[in-house]
Amino acid sequence: MERYYVGLDVSKEKTAICVRASAGSMEMACETRTDPDAIFTALARFLGGLECVILETGRMANWLYDELKRRGLPAVCVDARQAHAVLGQMHNKTDANDAAMLADLARTGFYRKVEVKSRQAQERRALLAARDAAISIRTNAENTIRGLLASFGLRVPTQPRTYEGRIRAVLEGHDALAPIILPLLAVRTESLRQAAALTKELVRQVKGSDACLRLMTVPGVGTVTAATFVATIDAPERFAKSRSVGAYAGLTSRRYQSGAIDYGGRISKRGDRLLRTILYEAANSLLCRVKPGRGMALKNWATALKQRTSHKKAVVALARKLAVIMHAIWTSGGVFEEREA
C-alpha cells in the first residue's frame, strides 16, 4: 500500500495542504478552512495510507493537533524554529510552498517532534497567562500614573495607606488632571481585583493537585511556581534525566565549538519563557528572602557560588538546581528532604 505524508501550513483563517507519496511525488495541493472537519474531509481519500501529518508549533497548534488526533489522523507537531530554518531556504515563500516543504519533512523524517500538552495543562497555562496579564496591566497603570504626575512636578506621598487614597490626595487642587488620572486609577483597581480572583482560582486548583503540593515542600517554591512547573512540564516521564529539565527551561549555557575554538556562553534562553522566569524568581527569593531554617543547604550553596561569581549567575544556577530537584520529586512521588547541596 502506498504511504502518504502531509504538510499543513496553518494560519488563522486558511490552511494550505500538501500530500506527497513515498517517492516524493505530489499527490494533492489545496487550501481549506482552518477547521479540523474541513482538513479531515480534504484528506479523506488518503486515510488508509496516511503515515504522518505535520504542522508547526503556534497559537492554534495545540487545539488543531488534539482535534486531528481525535479524528484518527497521525498528527505530529514540529518545532517551528527548525521548520523555519528549512523553509527559509526557498526562494519564493508562499503558504503552498511551505506546506509542500513540510510534507517533505514528514516524508524524510527530518524534523524534531514537539510534545503537545494535555488539555488540563493548557487550561492551567491559560489561567497563569491571564493572571500575569492582569498583574502587568496593574503595573503599567501605576507606572503611567506616576510618570504623568511627575511630568507636572507632583509626587505620590506616603500617606494615606491605600494607593487610591494617595493618588486622590495628590489630585486635590488639580482639577485638570483628575479626568486623566482617575480613569487610569479605575483600570488599576479593576485589574487588581481580577488578578486577585485569578489567584484565588489558581490556589484552588493547586490544592487539588498532589504534584503541586509535593513540589511546594521545596524551599522557595510557592503556589505560582509549582503550578507553572506542572503545567509546563505536564508529562515528567518524557525527561529521562531530571537534569534535562534545566536545558528545557533554557537555564543551561550555550556552547560554541569549531576546530580549535571551544567556549561556553550565556544561558540559551531556549524553551518556555514563563517557566524560566518563575524559576529565576523562586531562586532569587530563596537566596535573598528565605529566613534561616529549611533549605539552608541550598541557600548556602548558592551564597558560596555568589561570592565566587556574581548574584545573577548564582541565581541562575540555583534556578537550574531547583528545576532538577522538582522534577526528581515529581517522578519519585516523594517530598523535599534537606540534604547537603
VEXKOL-802544 format. One record per atom (N, C-alpha, C, CB): x, y, z; residue in three letters. Coordinates in pm, whole numbers, plus 50000, padded with zeros to 5 digits. Glycine has a CB too. Layout:
XYZALA...
//
This chain:
500844988050000MET500005000050000MET500875012550000MET499055000150123MET500505022149918GLU501245034749913GLU501065042450043GLU500775043349792GLU502175048550088ARG502135056650210ARG502155071350170ARG503315053150305ARG501435079550246TYR501315093750213TYR501755102350333TYR499865097050172TYR502335113650300TYR502865122950401TYR502285136750375TYR504435123250399TYR501805143150481VAL501045155650466VAL501725166950540VAL499605153850518VAL501755178550476GLY502225190750540GLY501085200650549GLY503405196750463GLY500905206550668LEU499845216450689LEU500485229850726LEU498845211750801LEU500275239950644ASP500715253350678ASP499485260850731ASP501365260750553ASP499435262750861VAL498235267550929VAL498295282550951VAL498045260351063VAL497235289450915SER497045303450950SER495675304851016SER497165312750824SER495345316651056LYS494115318651133LYS492865314451056LYS493985333051174LYS492785317950929GLU491585315250850GLU491735303450756GLU491215327350771GLU492915302050695LYS493115291750592LYS494285282650627LYS493355298350455LYS494225270450577THR495305260850593THR495655254950457THR494915249650693THR496935256450420ALA497415250550295ALA497795236050321ALA498625258550236ALA497385227050232ILE497635212750249ILE498425207450131ILE496295204950264ILE499435199450160CYS500195192650054CYS500355178050094CYS501595199450030CYS500075169149999VAL500205154650022VAL501245149349925VAL498835147250005VAL502245142349980ARG503285136149898ARG503275120949919ARG504685142149931ARG503605113849813ALA503745099349821ALA505135095849870ALA503465092749684ALA505385083149895SER506675078749948SER507835082549857SER506675063749970SER507585082349727ALA508655085549630ALA508885100549617ALA508315079749494ALA508015108649674GLY508185123149669GLY507255130249575GLY509565126449629GLY506485122849497SER505555129249404SER504425136149479SER504995118949304SER503985147549428MET502905154849492MET501565149249448MET502985169849459MET500785144349544GLU499515138149514GLU498355147949524GLU499295126649607GLU498515158249605MET497445168149619MET498005180749681MET496285162549705MET497505192249634ALA497835205149693ALA496565213549690ALA499025212349616ALA496125218049805CYS494895225849810CYS494915234949932CYS493655216449813CYS493845242649946GLU493705251550061GLU492285250150114GLU494015266450022GLU492165249750246THR490845248150307THR490755256750432THR490565233450339THR489595257050493ARG489415264550617ARG490245258250729ARG487915265150657ARG490695266550822THR491405261150939THR490365255551035THR492285272251008THR489935243651003ASP488905236651078ASP489205221751070ASP487465239951023ASP489225214651182PRO489565200351179PRO488695192151086PRO489455194651319PRO487385195151082ASP486505187550993ASP486825190050847ASP485045191151021ASP487135202650813ALA487465206050674ALA488775199250634ALA487585221350656ALA489755198950722ILE491025192450691ILE490835177450678ILE492075195750799ILE490045171750768PHE489775157350763PHE489095153650631PHE488895153050882PHE488145161850589THR487425159350463THR488385160050344THR486275169350444THR489295169850346ALA490245171350236ALA491175159350224ALA491065184050255ALA491475152950337LEU492395141550336LEU491675128150334LEU493305142250457LEU490365128250317ALA489555116050331ALA490025104850239ALA488105119150303ALA490375107950114ARG490715097350020ARG492095091150045ARG490655102849880ARG492875097150138PHE494185091750170PHE494215084550305PHE495205102750169PHE493075083650372LEU493045079050511LEU493685065350531LEU491625078650560LEU493525056350437GLY494075042950453GLY495595042450451GLY493555034050347GLY496245052650392GLY497695052150379GLY498435063550442GLY498055051550238GLY497755071650523LEU498435083050585LEU499465078250687LEU497405092450653LEU500685083150671GLU501775079450760GLU502075090350862GLU503015076250680GLU501975102850817CYS502335114050905CYS501685126750854CYS503885115750913CYS501115134650947VAL500525147650915VAL501225157951002VAL498945147750938VAL502025166450940ILE502865175751015ILE502275189751017ILE504275176150955ILE502325196051134LEU502015210151147LEU503015216251244LEU500545212451197LEU503265229351230GLU504245236251313GLU503625240751445GLU504835248151239GLU504495243051544THR504045249051669THR503545263251642THR505185249151773THR502545267351716GLY501955280551701GLY500755281951793GLY501555283251555GLY500075293151784ARG498955295551874ARG497835285351860ARG498405309251849ARG497595280851739MET496485271651716MET496925257051713MET495795275151586MET498215254551733ALA498745240951715ALA498155231051815ALA500255241151727ALA498075234951943ASN497565225652045ASN496145221052013ASN497605232252183ASN495305230951983TRP493895227751953TRP493785219051829TRP493075240651934TRP494455222951721LEU494335215651596LEU494935201651607LEU495015223451483LEU496045200451678TYR496675187351698TYR495705177851769TYR497985188751779TYR495115182651879ASP494185174251955ASP492995169951871ASP493705181552080ASP492455179451794GLU491275176351713GLU491585166651600GLU490685189251655GLU492755168051537LEU493135158751431LEU493395144851487LEU494385163951356LEU494035144251603LYS494275131351668LYS492955124651702LYS495125133151795LYS491995132551748ARG490685127151785ARG489985121051663ARG489815137951848ARG490285126151546ARG489665121151423ARG490485109951360ARG489495132451323ARG491515105551430GLY492285094051384GLY493415097151289GLY491385084651318GLY493775109851272LEU494875113351183LEU496195112651259LEU494665127551123LEU497265107751195PRO498585106551262PRO499295120051269PRO499475096351187PRO498755129251346ALA499285142851354ALA500585143151433ALA498265152251417ALA501505151651387VAL502785153851455VAL503045168851456VAL503965146051385VAL503355174251574CYS503675188451586CYS505195189751589CYS503015194751715CYS505735198651507VAL507185200151496VAL507615214051541VAL507655197451351VAL508865215151579ASP509445227751626ASP509445237951512ASP510875225551680ASP508775249151533ALA508675259351429ALA510025265451396ALA507715270351471ALA510955266051494ARG512275271651467ARG513035262951368ARG513075272951597ARG512955249751387GLN513635240751294GLN512985241551156GLN513605226251347GLN511655241451154ALA510945242151026ALA511275255250954ALA509435240951047ALA511355266251029HIS511655279250968HIS513045279150904HIS511565290351074HIS514005272350969ALA515355271650914ALA515355264650778ALA516305264451011ALA514485254650763VAL514385247550635VAL513575255550534VAL513755233650655VAL512435260850578LEU511565268250487LEU512225280950438LEU510245271550555LEU513155286350517GLY513835298650476GLY514745296950356GLY514635303950590GLY515005284350316GLN515875281850200GLN515125283650068GLN516455267850208GLN513805284750072MET513035286249949MET513145300449895MET511555282549973MET513225301749763HIS513295314949701HIS511955322249710HIS513725313749555HIS510885314949691ASN509545320849695ASN508765315049813ASN508795318349561ASN508455323649907LYS507725318950024LYS506225321150003LYS508205326250151LYS505505310349994THR504045310649987THR503515299950081THR503525308549840THR502245300750113ASP501645290550200ASP501715276750135ASP500185294050232ASP501495276450005ALA501545263649932ALA502945257649936ALA501085265449787ALA503965266149916ASN505345261249919ASN505735256550059ASN506305272249872ASN505265263850161ASP505545259750298ASP504935246050328ASP505005270250397ASP503685244050284ALA503035231150306ALA503775219950233ALA501575231650259ALA504265222950112ALA505005212850034ALA506305209250104ALA505295218049892ALA506995219250159MET508245216450229MET507995208650357MET508985229550261MET506905211750429LEU506565204250549LEU506245189650516LEU505375210750621LEU505585187550402ALA505315173850359ALA506615166350331ALA504435173850234ALA507605173350276ASP508915167150254ASP509585163650386ASP509815176550172ASP509445172450486LEU510005169450618LEU509355156850675LEU509795181450714LEU508035155750657ALA507325143950706ALA507825131350635ALA505805145550686ALA508065132450505ARG508485120850424ARG509905116350459ARG508405124050275ARG510795125950483THR512195122550510THR512465119850658THR513085133750462THR511535124350746GLY511765122750889GLY512715132950948GLY512295109150917GLY513035143350869PHE513965153650915PHE513195164450991PHE514745159850795PHE512775160951111TYR512055170651193TYR512215166951341TYR510555171051154TYR511955176751426ARG512015174651570ARG510595175051625ARG512915185351639ARG510165163851675LYS508795162851728LYS508675170451859LYS508395148151748LYS507575177551874VAL507295185151995VAL506135178452069VAL506965200051962VAL506315176352199GLU505255170552279GLU504165180952304GLU505815165152413GLU502945177552271VAL501815186852290VAL501215184552428VAL500725184752178VAL500975195352498LYS500485194452636LYS499045189452641LYS500585208052704LYS498695183552754SER497335178852774SER496375190652788SER497255169852899SER495095187852776ARG494095198452785ARG494145205052923ARG492675192752758ARG494325197153029GLN494385202853164GLN495575212153178GLN494455191753268GLN496725208253124ALA497905216753130ALA497705229553051ALA499135209153078ALA497055228552937GLN496775240452856GLN495855250052930GLN496155236552722GLN494855244552998GLU493925253053071GLU494615260053188GLU492735244953122GLU495505252753256ARG496235259053368ARG497205269553317ARG496985248353450ARG497815267053203ARG498695277053142ARG497905289453105ARG499415271253018ARG496695287553056ALA495845298953022ALA495525307153147ALA494545294252956ALA495265300353258LEU494995307253385LEU496215315253430LEU494595297153494LEU497395309353419LEU498625316253457LEU498885328353367LEU499825306753451LEU498625326653237ALA498825337753144ALA497855349153171ALA498675332953000ALA496595345753203ALA495595356053234ALA495975363553362ALA494205349653249ALA496435356253462ARG496875362653587ARG498055371853562ARG497245352053693ARG499005367253482ASP500185375353451ASP499785388053375ASP501185367253367ASP498795386853284ALA498325398553209ALA497665408653301ALA497355394253100ALA496845403853396ALA496175412953490ALA497195420353577ALA495205405053579ALA498215413153621ILE499255419553703ILE500035429753621ILE500225408953761ILE500305426753495SER501025436053407SER500225448753383SER501355429453274SER498905447253367ILE498045459053347ILE498095467953470ILE496595454853317ILE498035461653587ARG498115469553711ARG499455477053719ARG497945460353834ARG500545470053690THR501875476253697THR502005487653597THR502965465853672THR501525485353474ASN501595495753370ASN500775507953409ASN501125490353236ASN499605505553468ALA498755516753509ALA499445524953618ALA497375511653559ALA500045518153715GLU500735525353822GLU501925533253769GLU501205515453929GLU502695527253680ASN503855534253623ASN503425546253539ASN504675524653537ASN502335544653466THR501835555853385THR501355567153473THR500705551153293THR500625563853578ILE500135574153671ILE501315581553734ILE499245567853782ILE502295574153780ARG503455580353843ARG504205589353744ARG504395569553898ARG504355584553621GLY505065592453520GLY504325605153483GLY505295584153397GLY502995604253467LEU502215616053431LEU502245626453543LEU500765612153400LEU502125621853666LEU502185631253779LEU503555637753790LEU501835624153911LEU504605629853766ALA505955635353776ALA506215645953669ALA506985624053762ALA505575644453553SER505775654453447SER505195668053484SER505155649653317SER504315668353587PHE503765680953638PHE504375684553775PHE502225679953649PHE505455677753808GLY506125680753934GLY505405675554056GLY506305695253947GLY504535665854041LEU503765660354154LEU504315646854194LEU502265659154117LEU504475644854324ARG504995632254375ARG503935625254460ARG506275634654457ARG503945611954452VAL502975604254530VAL503435603754675VAL502805589754471VAL502615608254770PRO503025608354911PRO502995594354972PRO502115617654992PRO503485593255094THR503485580355165THR502205578055244THR504675579555258THR501385588155259GLN500115587355332GLN499015593055244GLN500195594855468GLN497775588155254PRO497265577255341PRO497785563555298PRO495735577155340PRO497315553255368ARG497865539955350ARG497525533955214ARG497375530855459ARG496305536155165THR495885529955039THR496455537554920THR494355529255030THR496735530154814TYR497275536354693TYR496275546254634TYR497645525554588TYR495005542254629GLU493985551054573GLU493875563954654GLU492635543954569GLU493965562654787GLY493905574554871GLY495065583954846GLY493875570655016GLY496255578654823ARG497425587154798ARG497285594554666ARG498705578854798ARG496775587454564ILE496615593954433ILE495545604854440ILE496245583554324ILE494465602054509ARG493415612354521ARG493915624354600ARG492155606354588ARG494775621954697ALA495355632954773ALA496225641754684ALA496175627754891ALA496965635654593VAL497795643354500VAL496945651954407VAL498685633954418VAL495795646554368LEU494955653454269LEU494165665154327LEU493995643754206LEU494155666554458GLU493425677654518GLU494025691054472GLU493455676654672GLU493165699154418GLY493605712054367GLY494115711554225GLY494675717454455GLY494055699854161HIS494505698554021HIS493345692853940HIS495785689354009HIS492335701153920ASP491105696553854ASP491335692253709ASP490075707553857ASP492315698053642ALA492565694553502ALA493145680453488ALA493505704753437ALA493855675853591LEU494485662653584LEU493545651253624LEU495715662353673LEU492545654553705ALA491645644053757ALA490985635853645ALA490575650353843ALA490445642053539PRO489815633953433PRO490805625053359PRO489115643053334PRO492095627653373ILE493115619553306ILE493575608053395ILE494325628253266ILE493815611253522ILE494395601453614ILE493345591853669ILE495085608653727ILE492145596753699LEU491135588253765LEU490735576053681LEU489905596453797LEU490575577353548PRO490285565253469PRO491415554853477PRO490055568953323PRO492655559653480LEU493775550353496LEU493755543753633LEU495105557653475LEU493345551453732LEU493225545953867LEU492145535053871LEU492885557053968LEU491065537353797ALA489995527253790ALA490485514553721ALA488765532853716ALA491295516253616VAL491885504753546VAL492775496853642VAL492695509253423VAL493575504153718ARG494465497653814ARG493675489953920ARG495365508153881ARG492605496053971THR491795489654074THR491125476954022THR490735499354126THR490565477853901GLU489875466253844GLU490845455053810GLU489095470353719GLU492005458453757SER492995448053726SER493475441153853SER494185454153650SER493605448853961LEU493995443154089LEU492925433454139LEU494235454254193LEU491665437154121ARG490565428554165ARG490525415554084ARG489225435954152ARG490705416853954GLN490675404953869GLN491895396053891GLN490585408953721GLN493045401953918ALA494245394053948ALA494025386054075ALA495485403153962ALA493365392054173ALA493065385054299ALA492115373354274ALA492445394854402ALA491125375454186ALA490185364754153ALA490895353154082ALA489045370154065ALA491795356453990LEU492535346153918LEU493485338754011LEU493315352353801LEU494085346054104THR494975339654202THR494195330154291THR495685350354287THR492995334054330LYS492155325454412LYS491815312554339LYS490865332754452LYS491515313554210GLU491225301654131GLU492465292854117GLU490685305553993GLU493625299154102LEU494875291554091LEU495155283954220LEU496045300954058LEU494955290454334VAL495175283954464VAL494225272054480VAL494965294054579VAL492985273754435ARG492005262854445ARG492465250754364ARG490615267554396ARG492975253154244GLN493425242154160GLN494665235354218GLN493715247054019GLN495565243354271VAL496805237754327VAL496505228954447VAL497765248954366VAL495535232954529LYS495175224854647LYS494665211054607LYS494115232154730LYS494135209854486GLY493645196954439GLY494665188954361GLY492435198954356GLY495895193954352SER496935187154275SER497985181454370SER497595196754173SER498115168254372ASP499105161854459ASP500515165754418ASP498935146754455ASP500765166554286ALA502115170154238ALA502505184154285ALA502185169354085ALA501585193654273CYS501875207454315CYS502145208154464CYS500705216754279CYS501365201054543LEU501545201354689LEU502895195754729LEU500425193554758LEU503325185254661ARG504635179654693ARG505765188854648ARG504795165854627ARG505595195454534LEU506635204754487LEU506755216754580LEU506325209354344LEU505665220454644MET505685232054734MET506415229254864MET504265236454763MET506855216754885THR507705213955001THR509135218454978THR507675199055033THR509465221854852VAL510815226954820VAL510905241454867VAL511115225754666VAL511925245354940PRO512065259154986PRO512105268954869PRO513345260655071PRO511365279754882GLY511315289954778GLY510255287554673GLY512635290954712GLY509655275554673VAL508645272054572VAL507255273954633VAL508845257254522VAL506495283154573GLY505145285954619GLY504105281254520GLY504975300654645GLY502905286554536THR501775282254453THR502015284654306THR500525289354496THR502435296754270VAL502615300254129VAL503735292054066VAL502905315254114VAL504845290454137THR505985282954084THR505605268354060THR507185283754179THR504945262254158ALA504545248154145ALA503555246354030ALA503945243054275ALA502565255154022ALA501555254053916ALA502185255953778ALA500435264253937ALA503095265453766THR503765267953638THR504605256053597THR504635280553646THR505325250353692PHE506185238753662PHE505365226953615PHE507015234853786PHE504295223853686VAL503455212353650VAL502765214553516VAL502405209753759VAL502255226653494ALA501545229453368ALA502485229553248ALA500825242953377ALA503735233453268THR504685234253158THR505305220653126THR505785244253190THR505735213453230ILE506345200253208ILE505275190153167ILE507085195453335ILE504135190353234ASP502955182353203ASP503205167353219ASP502495185153061ASP504115161753142ALA504405147353149ALA505865145453188ALA504095140153012ALA506155143753317PRO507555143053361PRO508325131153305PRO507615142553511PRO507625120653265GLU508305108753216GLU508985111053080GLU507325097253205GLU508675122053013ARG509325124352883ARG510765128952900ARG508535134752803ARG511175131953023PHE512575135253050PHE513225123153116PHE512695148053141PHE514185117053047ALA514855105253100ALA515685108853223ALA515735098852994ALA516225120953226LYS517035125553338LYS516505138853389LYS518515126753297LYS516495140453520SER515975152853578SER516785165053536SER515965151853730SER518085163253515ARG518915174653479ARG518585180153339ARG520385170753485ARG517865172353259SER517465177253127SER516455188553137SER516895165853044SER515745189553250VAL514725199953266VAL515355213753266VAL513935197753396VAL516575214953320GLY517265227853319GLY517515232653177GLY518585226953393GLY517915223553090ALA518135227152949ALA516815230552882ALA518835215652874ALA515755223052915TYR514435225652857TYR513935239652891TYR513425215152905TYR514265244453012ALA513845257753054ALA514785268753005ALA513755258353205ALA515855264852933GLY516785274852881GLY517735280252986GLY516035286152821GLY518025272353090LEU518865276853200LEU520275271153193LEU518235273153332LEU520625264653082THR521975259553064THR522725268452967THR521955244853014THR524045268952980SER524855277952897SER524985272652755SER526245279852959SER525125281952663ARG525385278152524ARG526815273252511ARG525125290152429ARG527065265952404ARG528425261652375ARG528705263552227ARG528645246952416ARG529905268552197TYR530335270152058TYR531665262952041TYR530445285252017TYR531695253151952GLN532915245651927GLN533125244151778GLN532855231851995GLN534305248451730SER534645247251589SER536155247051578SER534035258951505SER536705235651539GLY538155234551529GLY538815236351665GLY538705244851431GLY539725246051672ALA540445248651798ALA539645257451893ALA541785255251769ALA538505262651847ILE537695271551929ILE536665263252005ILE536995282351842ILE536575265552134ASP535615258352217ASP535355266652342ASP536125243952254ASP534195272652349TYR533885280752468TYR532395280352496TYR534365295252448TYR532055282952622GLY530665283752664GLY530245298252675GLY530455276552797GLY528975300652662GLY528475314352667GLY527405316052772GLY527935318452532GLY526535325552749ARG525435328052841ARG524385317052828ARG524805341952813ARG523395317252916ILE522355307052908ILE521605308152775ILE521375308453027ILE521085297152729SER520485296552596SER519185304352586SER520235282252558SER518415304852696LYS517095311052696LYS516165304652595LYS517215325952668LYS516445292252559ARG515535284452476ARG514495278152567ARG516305273552394ARG513385274352510GLY512355268052591GLY511325278152639GLY512965260852708GLY510635274452745ASP509485282352791ASP509935294352874ASP508535273552873ASP509585306352830ARG509995318652899ARG509335319953036ARG509665330852815ARG508055316453045LEU507345317753172LEU507965308753279LEU505865314453154LEU508255296353243LEU508865287153339LEU510235292153382LEU508985273153278LEU511015296853287ARG512355302053320ARG512265313953415ARG513115306053191ARG511325322953389THR511145334753473THR510725331053614THR510135344153412THR509765321753623ILE509255317753754ILE510335310653835ILE508025308653739ILE511125302053771LEU512195295053841LEU513255304953890LEU512835284453750LEU513545314953809TYR514525325253848TYR514005333053969TYR514815335053730TYR512735336553968GLU512145343854081GLU512155335454208GLU510715348254047GLU511855322454194ALA511875313554310ALA513285312454367ALA511335299654273ALA514275311254279ALA515655310154324ALA516125323054391ALA516575306754207ALA515745334254333ASN516115347154391ASN515475348954529ASN515715358754298ASN514225344454543SER513535345054671SER514235336454775SER512075340754656SER514635324354734LEU515325315354826LEU516665321154870LEU515535301754761LEU517365327354776LEU518685332654807LEU518645345354891LEU519425335454678LEU517625353654868CYS517605366954931CYS516595368555044CYS517315377254827CYS515525360755045ARG514425363455137ARG514145352355237ARG513205366155061ARG514435339955201VAL514105329055291VAL514955329955417VAL514315315455221VAL514295329255530LYS514985330355658LYS515645317055694LYS513995334755769LYS516625317655788PRO517295305255828PRO516305294555871PRO518265308055942PRO516545282355825GLY515635271255853GLY515775260855743GLY514175276055864GLY514655255955692ARG514675246255583ARG515235252555457ARG513265240655557ARG516025244855385GLY516595249855262GLY517915257055278GLY515635258855196GLY518475256755398MET519725263955420MET520875257855341MET520065264055567MET520855244855317ALA521915238555238ALA521925244155097ALA521755223255235ALA520735245455037LEU520635251354904LEU521075265954905LEU519195250154850LEU520615273255005LYS520955287455015LYS522465289355036LYS520175294055129LYS523045281155120ASN524485282255145ASN525285279055020ASN524905272955260ASN524825268954945TRP525495265354819TRP525465277154721TRP524835252954756TRP524285283354707ALA524155294654615ALA524925306854665ALA522665298354597ALA524965308954796THR525705320254852THR527195318754826THR525445321355003THR527705306654843ALA529125304154815ALA529435306454668ALA529525289854856ALA528525302254580LEU528705304454437LEU528655319354404LEU527645296854357LEU527785326554471LYS527655341054450LYS528965348254485LYS526505346654535LYS529635343854589GLN530895350054630GLN531995347854527GLN531325344654766GLN531915336754453ARG532935333754352ARG532625339954217ARG533085318754336ARG531335342054188THR530955347154056THR530185360354070THR530105336753980THR528875359454056SER528015371354069SER526645366954116SER527915379053934SER525845376854155HIS524505373654206HIS523645366954099HIS523805386254255HIS523635372353978LYS522775366953873LYS523165352753836LYS522825375853751LYS524485350253826LYS524935336753791LYS524555326753900LYS526445336553768LYS524645331254024ALA524275322354135ALA522785319454133ALA524665328654269ALA521975329354102VAL520525327254096VAL520165317953982VAL519785340654080VAL520805319653867VAL520535310753753VAL520915296353787VAL521315315353628VAL522065294553850ALA522485281053888ALA521515275053989ALA523915281353946ALA521055283154084LEU520095278154183LEU518755274954116LEU519905288554296LEU518335283054020ALA517095280353946ALA517185267153872ALA516785291753848ALA518335264653813ARG518535251953742ARG518495240253840ARG519885251953666ARG519105241853957LYS519095231354059LYS517675228854110LYS520015235054176LYS516895239654127LEU515515238054170LEU514705230154069LEU514865251754193LEU514935232953940ALA514215225553835ALA514515210753842ALA514575231053696ALA515785207253865VAL516185193153874VAL515545186653997VAL517735191853881VAL515595193554110ILE515015188254233ILE513515186054219ILE515305197554351ILE512825195954160MET511385195054147MET510985183454057MET510825208054092MET511725181553948HIS511405170253859HIS511655156953929HIS512235171053729HIS512745156054006ALA513045143654077ALA511965140454181ALA514425144654145ALA511485150754250ILE510415148754348ILE509145144154279ILE510155161754426ILE508825150354167TRP507605146854095TRP507625132354048TRP507425156253974TRP508745128153991THR508825114553936THR508925104054046THR510005113453843THR509545107554158SER509735097654266SER508495096254354SER510925101454351SER507625106654353GLY506445106254438GLY506725110054582GLY505855092654434GLY507925115654608GLY508275119554744GLY508105134354768GLY509695115554774GLY508775139254871VAL508765153454907VAL510205157754928VAL507895156155035VAL510385170854945PHE511735176154963PHE512315171755097PHE511735191454953PHE513545166855092GLU514275163155213GLU515565170955219GLU514545147855217GLU515855176855332GLU517035185155349GLU518305176455339GLU516985192555485GLU519175180555245ARG520455173955231ARG521515184355201ARG520415163155120ARG522755180255211GLU523835189355175GLU523835191155024GLU525225184055225GLU523815204154979ALA523755206854836ALA525105203854771ALA523355221454809ALA
//
